[in-house]
């Protein structure tokens, strides 16, 4: 990393966090672009990346040796309106990551002649050439699974954008005290920003649940909706945790019927109700190609408790202050930047 990259001290960590944990990402020092090192990368199992920032633009050079004297290259030139601020750093990290994948998987490359022309436009004064191992800032060593993928996968080049859409289905269950176990299957729509933050909207339906309130039986049902914001510990396609907080609202319907004939018993009247609650959740995602499977636990805290009572049959039964539960979900992501 050369030039104005020091504006973002976390740039290298941003880049490293985007690669799988079994990929070695190594930082080297460099004070200029060594054309010989770019054109003649040494190790055949390594992608070399040089990032040079000048003012409001950045150049990214990538090289991968295939056999002695032969290599594949990739060149990217990026405009950074505000230099290497937080947004610029995230952009550079994503481009370094996606470009390394594209070169390794043969999805995209730059002809050697075009790369030589780009190198000739470098304005740095010539200096003593350091060994190639010292001029490379970043080394990525793909895992054995990636090596197999490189032999079998040939797909068009793509460029990941900062936003990612998600669609999916989920099933949640919560312990609700006297109300029993409440099941709510549903669908969700999500939006991820720079693989770090998420916004999710969900629509569910409470599967009819019954519980006894002697001498009556109460039946609950109704739709619900949720809005959540979250933090992600990794990028799409990686195993990662998702931490969320938000609010929900159940538009419920309660009905009661007498099941034990007693002269003094009176059934509860059917009525509609609304139950608002805050929530906190933690989930773990397993990637399945562009899709994922996730399991997790969460807590719901209602803003008001529900009370059930049959006149003349003792005191009321009150819903709990906290509803613990868990969920299982499956989803698929869409990158608006993919062509």
N, C-alpha and C positions, 0 to 999 in steps of 0.2 A: 504494500500500500504506500503510495508515493504522493507527495503534494499536500493538498488540503484535507487529507483524511483525518488529521488530528482534531478537526472540529467535532468529530464524534468518537470519543474514547471507547465507546461500546461497540464500534463497528465490527471488530473481529468476533466478539461474542455473539452479535446478531447473526453473523454468517454461520458460525459453528452451530448455533441452536437449530438451524434449519436442516442440517444433515442428520441422518439416523445415528443412533448412539454407537453402532458398530462401524462407523466410518471415521477414520483418523483424520483430523483437521489440524494442520501444523502451521504455525506462524513463523515466517522468516523475515530478516531485516533486509532492506534494499533502499538505495538512495537515488536510483534511476532505472529506467527500462533498459535492460541488457538485451539487445536484439538477437545476439547469438544464443542466449539462453531460451528466448522465446521460440526461435526457429528450430532449435535442437534440444528438446526436452530429453532428460536422461532416462528416468524410470518408466517402464511400460505399464505399470499398474497405478500410475499417479496422474491426476489432472493438476497442472500448474496454473495458477491464476495471478495476474498482475492487475492492480487497480490503481489508476493515476487520476487524481482530481486537480483540475486547474480552473479556478474561478467558479463559474456556474455550470461546468461540464465535467464529465468523467469518461474515462476510457477503460474498458475491461478487455484484457487479452487472455486467452486460454489456449493451452497447448497440451497434447497428449501423444506420447510416443507409441507407435505400433510395432516397429522393429527398427534395427539400426539404420539411421539415415532417412527414415520415413516418419511422418507425424501428421496429425490432424489438428486444425486450428479453429478458433472461433473469436470474433471480434465484435464488441458492442460499444456504441458511443451513446451516452445518455446526457440529457439536459437536466440540470438541477437548479430550479428557479431560486431556491433559498440556500444553495450550497449544501454542505453536508450537515444539515440540522437533523432532528429526529426523523422527520419524514424522508429526507434525502438519504439518511443512513439505512432506513428500512428498505428504501427502493434499491440502493446499491446491494444490500444483502440478498434481497430476493433475486436480483438479476444475476449475481454471482452464483447463487444456488441453482437457479433454473438453467443457466448457461452450462454449468458443470454437468448437470444431468443430461442436457441435450447433446453435449459433445461425447460423453461417455456412452450413451445409448445410440449414437449415430443419428440422432434426430435432426441435427443441424451442424453445419460447419462453414468456415470461410476459406476460399481458395488461398493457397500460399501467396500467390501474386498480390491479391488484395490485402493480405496481412502485411506483406513487405511494404506496400505503398502506405499503409496506415503507420507503420513503424518509422518510415522515412519522414512523416509529418511531425514526428516528435521534435520539440524545440530545445531539448536539453543539450548542453555541451557534452561532447564525448568524454568519458572518464575511463580509468583503468577497469578492465572487465573483471569482476569478481567471479568465483566459481559459480556455476549454475545453481548449486544447492543453496548458496547464500543469497542469490538474487531473487529467488522465488519467495513470495510473501506467504502463499497459502498452498498447502499440499493436501489433496483429498485422495484417500485410498478406498475405493469402493469395496464392499464386502463380496464374498463369494456368490451370494444370491444375486447381487447386482451384475456380476460378471456373466452369469447365466442369462440374465435379462438382456444384457447387451448383445448376446449372440442370437436371441430369439425375437427381439422386439424391434420393429421398424415402423415408427409412427411419424406423422408430420410434426414439425417443430411447433412449439407452443410457448406462449409467454404468460406467466401467472400475473394476475393483477392484484391490487390490494384488497378487493372485495371478493367474497365467496358466498354463494347462495346454498342453502341446504333445505331439503324436504325429507320428511320421514313420518314414521308412526311410532307410537309408544303405548305402553301399558303400565299404569301406576296403581299401587295398592297402599292404603293407609289404615292404621288401627285407629278407630274412632270411639273407643270406650263402649258405652251402651249401644251405640249405633252399629257396632260390629266392624267387619273389614270391608272397606269401601274400594271398589274396583272402578277405574276410569280409563278405558282405552280412548285413543284420540290421535290427531294429526298435528304436526307442527311445521312452521316455516321459520327458517333461521337466516341470519346474515352475520358473516365473520369479517372482521377488519384486520388486515395484516396478520392473520393467524394468531392473534393475541386476544382480541375482544370479540364478544358475540352479543347479538340481540335475538331473542326467540319469542315467537307468538305461538300459542298452542290452543286448540279447541278440543274438548273432551266431552264424554257423556258418562254420567254416573250410572253404572249397571244397577238396575233395581235391587235394593238391599232391604231386607226385612229384619226386624228385631222385636222381641216380645216385651210388652208393657202390660202385664197382667191386669185385667183380663182381655187386653187388646193386643193386636199386632200392628206395628207401624211399618209402612213401606215408603222408602225414599228413592227418588230418581231425579234426573234433570241434567241439563248441559252446564258446562263450566268453561272458563277461559283463563289463560295465564299470560303474563308478560314477564320475561326474565332478561337480565343482563348477566354476562359471564366473563370469566378470564380463562384463557387456554394456556397450557404449559408447553405446547408444541404446535408444529405446523400440520396441515392436512396431510393424510397419508402416514402419520406417525402415531404410535401409541402415546396417549396423552391423557391428562386429567382436565376436567372442566369444572370450575367452581361458579355457582350461580346464586343470584338473589333476585327476588321479584315479588309480584303481587298476583293474586288470583281472585276469582269471584264465581261462586256456585249459584246458579239460578235453580233452586230445588223445588220439589213438589213432595209434600208429605200427605199420606193417606193412612187412616186407621180403620180397623175392623174388629168387632168383638169376636173372640174365639173361645171365651169361657162364659157361659150363661150365668150371670149373677144379677139379681134385680137392681142392685144399687150401682152397677157399672154403667158408665157412659163412654161411648167411643169418642176419640179425638176428631174434630172436624177436619176435613181435607183443606189444605191451604198451601199457598206458594210462599216461598221465603228466599231471601238472598243472604249468602254467607261470604263475606270478604275475609281474606287472610293474607298474611305475609309468608314468605317461604325462603328457605336456604337449601341448596342442594350441592352434592359433589358426585361426579360421575367419572368413570374410566372408559375410554374409547379404544376399541381394537379396529384397525383399518382393514377393510376388505376391498382392495382396489379403490375405486372412487367412492365406495360406500363405507359404512362403519357399523359396528355393533357396540352398544354402550349399556352398562349397568351402573346403578348408583343408589344412594340413599338421600332422603330429604326430610325436612321438618316443615310442617305447616302450623302457623300460629294464628288462629281466628281472632278477629277483632272483637267478637262477642260470642258468648256461649249459647248453645241451644238447650232449652228446658222442655221436658216431656212429662205430662201428668194426666192421670185419669181421676176425675173428681170423685172423692170419697174412697180412694184406693191408696192412701198413703202419700208420702212426699214425692217431689219431682225427681226425675233422673236427668242429670246435667251432662252435656258433652264435655270432653276433656279440654284442658287449656292448650295442649300441644298434640298434633297428629303426626306421629312418626310413620315413615313409610319408605318405599323404594320404587324403582322404575326400571323397565327394560325398554330399550328403543333401538330401532334400526333406521338409518338415514343414508342419503346420498348427496354429495356436494356437486355444485356446478360453478365453474370459474368463468365469469363474464369475459375475461381477457383471452380465453382459449379460442384459437381460430381453427 
